[in-house]
Amino acid sequence: MTQGREESLGKALHESESRLNLTEHTAGVGTWSVNTTSGQVQHSDEYGSILGLQAGESVHDLAGMVRRYKPELRKVIHERLEQCAQTGEAFDEELQVLVPGTGTKWVRTVGNAVRNGEGQILRIQGAVQDITVQKQAQQETMRLAMRLTTTLASIKEAFVTLDRQCCFTYLNQESERLLQKTTAELLGQEIWQDFNTVLAQRLRVQLGHALKTNRQVELEDFFPLIGKWLEVRAYPFTEGLAVYFRDVTERRRSQEHQMLLETSVARLNDIVAIAEAGSGPDDEPRMVFVNDAFEKKTGYNREEVLGKSPRMLLELDPAKLKLLEMAKGLQQTRQARTELKVFRKTGTPFWVELEVVSVQASADEVTHWVAVGRDITHRKGAEEMIRHLAFYDPLTDLPNRQLLLDRLQKALSQSARTGQHGALMFIDLDNFKILNDTLGHHVGDQLLQQVAQRLKKSVRKTDTVARLGGDEFVVMVDDLSTDPDAAASKSRALSEKVLTMLREPFRIAGHQHFATPSIGVTTFSGNQSDVSELLKQADLAMYQAKALGRNTLCYFAPDMLATVTANAAVGIALREGLREKQFVVHYQPQVNLQGLVTGVEALVRWNHPEKGLVMPAAFIPVAEDTGLILPLGMWVLETACEQLVAWADSAETANLSIAVNVSAYQFRHPNFVDMVMSAIKRTGIRPQGLKLELTESLLADRMEITIQKMGMLKDLGVTLALDDFGVGYSSLSCLKRLPLDQLKIDKDFVADVLTDPNDAAISRAIIALAQSLNLQVVAEGVETQEQRDFLANQGCDQFQGYLFAPALPLEALELLLRKPLADTTVTG
């Protein structure tokens, strides 16, 4: 009887355990408990499955549990378990565990204490739940949100979102400009709140219809508050409406003007004239009838023209070709149409669209011609205006790109026939954007107009001066000479004349303004046929002029094209390198006066599969030109943060800092501060351990934005250093406003500090300046003990260079950190 009951209880217990295991597996939750007396751990099968335990493998003690978590998290979970065992404090943490063979996994770990009747803690128990999928979904959601925010901010049209009550929930920058109010003023307000009753009602009906039917709506209306016609397109989505605004005021005005013109032309009375055909082949037709519109338009009365030839109204030479074409058409179809310039009695011309139909007495005999003429002078003027707008820049009235290309193609064709050589100058104004940003676009427009006038005065009337757009101009000169050397000499003289004239000060709004140009020059002859290639050559030469320091001219050489092609190949390889994770970080130590390593500088290297280890100078400029510096720089930053995490557990490395170089392009990115913040938050590093080395080129313009961003980084706790100090744009007036921690003396000054009095003086001045501003000084490129001692005696705080160590791979660096550097203390 007893044995049967025991078997029944055993069976029930087994079934209960099976159901529990099934429940845990279904929920993705594994349970565990720790005996506080013996330290023994018991856990469910699902617990082992989540942690990747092999069949028959189990966790026996508390230390075994802790080892299952990532190294940097073990201290956290150990403290939670100890606290729970000692005080009974429950915990609930989301942490990462190491799963053999698959990497890491996110788990939620919860635990609480189990007490006896006297309140003593007998054991702690809890559960782990696999939340990897949820974590990945959260991260993907954050990435999507960031991309969406960036995309919306970059939309060139005015874009807003509304909730289902048609209240603003988002506005981009263009919508603020168009609606003439800030986001703060409009958020939460109904879209029609400031519009008149009629317009508000129309918007209410249309947008309500879009929400009700879940279909997009479009409308155009006049918005008196901003004085513009706007095209409104609303697209429903779950939370409300996405609305685009487009300013169509100019289009509406153009349509109105066109409608008025067409109406006016349609109501004009046509000219009608009938001429009697001549009896012989050489006889001219004679007018036998004209209507009132003829008299009104031409100024001739009937008596003056009847019996006369129509040629009295024409300049025969220009019209001769069109009359011959009309005669041919009349022979084929008995009617013809053309456009002719007709002269009034006063001698003034006007254009008519002329249609002539023959009147036949028989199949072979023409007796009369009926001519119907419509005054198209206005249309001809409009066509000329349209042609002018199509081929001329509206601001400067210079030929635009299209007309330049057309003229350049004709010049090449003519050069092929005559053997004459020509030249192309590509002109770009230096720092024009700064002028626009500081003084306004209206001042920039005035400068462009004056530049256009000077360029036209600098060249011959037969030459072409064109504006491509922005501050880019092109001068095309042809017929220089059939001798290539003479043509080159003339083009150089003309280019230098242009350069000299544009260097002269401009008078704008009562003030002098200097606007220097960078000019690229290339010559051409009939042997070349690709006009776009010629423009590309001049453009490359212009960029070379900018690289030489601006305010100069440069002639195209074939190696420029080779350089561009090579850089393009490097750009393609860079993308592949980023995708294939071919980059590594080396670290160069920075030491203090006592010779102790206080930090390192992270320096990126390209581990190219064919070329081996490639230094930054070979690919960083291309990365900046292509925009790849953003993902590359972010990878270096995140690698540095992860290394700080790895070093945090060791007493030898816990206090080391890592310096990361930040390019101007990278710093200017709107989300740079957010990306730094995200990297710090994700890795959990001590922010003071991250040092950002900024380039002096950041101080060239937009200082207020630079200072604001640096302040935000400083608020995060990040250390800020100004790299290569003394070679760029720094001035005392701006330097004292920057929230810096360090100045780095450029290695070019350090190299000759013992032999060049100027470099020595500059180094002393930089150190004195830093001390007066309470900034640390780091000297780069220290290669000899004598250089180190000289700088130390001047007050330099830290040193970096081959005297101590080159940039090292991580393994070599950590080996170096385990043994002291040679004595580098001050000797004098």
Steps between C-alpha positions, in 0.01 A plus 500: 500500500782738601707406198207572268446842654871580467490403133192718450667796673818449295303492181311817596826671591656400167196629311515825698868542417429427134225760492728750673780435251256539211367824647850639550606404147188657350550824695878504443558522876739284706496482882784470752558498874805533724522349850643777716655248740667257261530732198362220282316606185202324356343596170245384247576349160382818325751702705775278360355527149497882514863509619608246235589216737573166344289193581586384849687825578382719788603796712596388852590815692462878510836562330390276215186708457697828494749366240216456253469883468723728293822595685408864543159403649614233746564750776145635462324159519725382782410807708129445432517133604701579816268786598194278450656217707601732785214752522227337293499789251335382179649594162397516134781560246538481121852373428699312238621143548765303310356204309762249377508477122251781434645807672293720728134499593284754687318358804281649765616372841266531800553375854351516849555343843307210659475522883391257771241573767757690709589726204837338434606477132516134404570548131474745214312406191421656170475461126670596174309591186647520148423857380750511211227541237334783693834678546583470131155635416555796736837577342357475150215728600751755631702481179187541288392795712839668456496444123143628478588812701801569277295441184218731607744775596667481157180525294520815291124548488304630795379191686285466813306227677159544660312290751144390431373833633718673239736643761871534421719218636814562291640774274824497304716808455361587156143502635601744773644730233196472274237538774709775665467351849717281718430141600448613859226740390316244288527164678161389634315774305241430232640552154231751405500704819662812345323488163187686398159336537458394136847349469475336843167339409640373169801345675275351770279334236785372282720369781196350676414321176855359480474368856152360446570324169867420567586646159739777408364842410658783302398863475639837400395813679611851582624547856458871579692480826823424315397652167566187295323237294573159649451150367389279791530121482375298796567126546318309775684266736408332828565796729365769270622675188834564328469834321730654238488869411646634178521866407337524156457878497731553204337221304153647563618840392656356187176316421298817548735700280491231233119483510471877463743498209318216323163672550633827362651331195182302435290818484721680251352540152700320233643677198349387173637586156409360157743523207438431134745253351721625218431382147862405433769320697687828559192705588459589867160464669304823554288568808133539420349498852603578860279512811474754780745306720755534221461877497512520875809282532708626208394866498435485126155584364346298223575752223872482582533124465241380251667408173842488670720196565506359856877539492453864601440372854812282514877525512546264211848364580422365848156377384619345174581156643165474678312607187675231297404239761141628489492478120615140517230418754234665286598284203463184708194567718352827364552659839797606707578656833797707613602780731616830351609839618271764348561875496245764581472820300711668768780250439458318827485121469265247654473124471212316337418135478402479136289230342452512122243299307474490121169561316481291184281552197599154380730222605798670334409869529546712812314828487542645848685463825322549832731597783391498864743659736494502880712742695740282702735775611416433865552130456832557331603722789392233746693236309806719506451551872459127555806433290688756705385343826593157370852601403588790728549531874223724642723660766802601289350477148798285401468187288417196712644148484278393208601792279866464603501133398338590169754774428789281611389223264483752214843636594645146486343439160634832370843424648506170310449696176731797566770353725448776756559421867285618788494496880249437776519668842305359795465769770379445856480775763687417820295482821186626328278295733635690800395829338150364435466363852628813674370791289204334329418372153407844369861613560628181337278567197644850464852358510416242231358774276813711539723199433303434180552860385875485567536171316323641194734802505805274535446307176422568137143553381525177299588297810237335718462570872252258662371433849449133584327569830589612851839673490632304199580680174654380175680705236541351153742666256559373148701604196811561713752371246577205276831466684453307829776690684366839395148394596624384842681830553190701413276289723742546792509875449120512488467276807738720699306807389179343629670400826633854550163665430312274740754565775407868501256600779127506425268775618187343647240685707744781567777269625812352349508124460787284377410182312794305369454234229643155440538445124559181307607522135509246220565547129314333216514441127291322239665169593277490810132429461366445853392834648417347838856365519636851437287641781618219724863585424451868581309405814782270616753777440283738704492256793877472473515882528291478817730229636797732438345754737235675287537846341702356212469327164608153393529330161362156435749214485417136417624381840208687662257268324710202602484618863122535485468155344728352765302669777178361354651150508606555862145614583354181356755289688424695820134406478597138453745527790234635733258229392760226547632646833856540371591785736693468825595745774856546626577692817791741565577563869497846659728536802527757780807667651568192713501276195172333590252417225188707569314422182523407134398644165288272281634500143313313227679272254365329189589132494470478121477141369752575220705801617534401864488763774414839343568822693224766547663758271424271204125475559370757753488790243297280264275393788430867575430584134258207463328538838626157611679673788166490684461119528878455531532763774202358685654151486826632651304682772299190591814283492670741741198491734494121494873494580442730798241250623747214462767693690266603782537166681879524531677727751785551249271644232185622679619863509635517145335737255458443126523797260301481177554735206183673372501656153322828427258317268418252775458771766269703272255209467169603666486178706866488608435585866214249512724231353768565762236495775360173364845335496568608859159382619517171312843404635455655846852649501629774724462803265818667629699212356391593146700786348388658171777670304351775282669660201567874483308525171181491709584853611501641145127573493170438680670558835178529699382156385845354575503646852146378565583143393822498702304618804255211457788252480659659803172459690517128424833488684711442187857640494565742211838569337600731212725300267803630302477837672681788330463395134142603432239759582521552876499849644507615859154654468338169407730268696403645836132432426549129435434247783832322442708280730817460294709651221717273285819650356535399136785260428643737234589747777641225724723356225726807481444640848872459583635640172250759381459804728160573346364155582643526850336839549168370368512199733577721802217736402249213464595359841478844664166565334363164619617564854331841502177332391540212751535246219723194489760479220583182307798501263475274194788346306753492785784284368804588717567540870632851431171606342309356795723677756476835322120483490479377857712789623260739324205352691364237258281248686489194276691353207433270207739365240752237393720579800243310706326274248348506152133426442463136608248222448294430811697189599835682474365798693374287787838324513668842519268610782613205711861623504610858584634737235857620514570789736370819337497743792636855470877502495559871519 
